[in-house]
Amino acid sequence: MHDLRHIHATTLLLAGVPVPVHVAAARLGHTDPAITLRIYAHVIHEQAATAADVFAKAIGG
């Protein structure tokens, strides 16, 4: 069951689903959103890099 939860959260984040961390935490059963941020930091950092690339392209960079 734990692996399915992890796959679910990672897939949503990588697909670009704009889920605020408190919503993701609730869906995963985490009582503290900080837990979600620690566990999925690698995915969140990847999304931040993607956002930076999109912004750079938008401003002609």
N, C-alpha and C positions, 0 to 999 in steps of 0.2 A: 504494500500500500504506500509506503514511504516513497519508493521509486516513482510510482504513478503521480504522486503529488508534485515531485520535483520535475518530472517531465512536463506536466501540465503547466506549471508556473514558468519554466524555462521556455516552452514553446510559445506561450502567450507573449512573453517579453520579447523574444526574438522576432516574433511576427509583427511587432510594433504596436500591439494593443496598448493603448494609453491607460494603463491601470495605475491609479494613485497607490502608493505603497500601503496605505491603511486598508484599502479595498483588497489588495493582494494578500495582505496579512490575514484579514478576516476569512478570505476564501481558503487559505491554507491552515487556518486554525491557530495561527500565531497570536498570542495575547499582546505582544509588543512588536510594532512595526520594525524596530531595530533588529530583531531576529531575522526578519525577511531581508532587510538591507544587507546584513552580514552574509547570509547564505547565498544570496543572488547578486552579490556585488559585481562578480565577473560579467554577468549579463547586463547589468545596469551600466557598467563602464563601456561595454561594447556599444550599447545604444547611444551613449553620450558621444562617442567617436563618430557614429553614423550621423547623429544630429549635426555635429560640427561640419562634416563633409557636405551635408545637404545645404547648410547655411552658406558655406564657402562657394558652392556652385550657384546659389541664388544671387550672391552679390558679385558674381563674375570672377571668382578666384580660382 
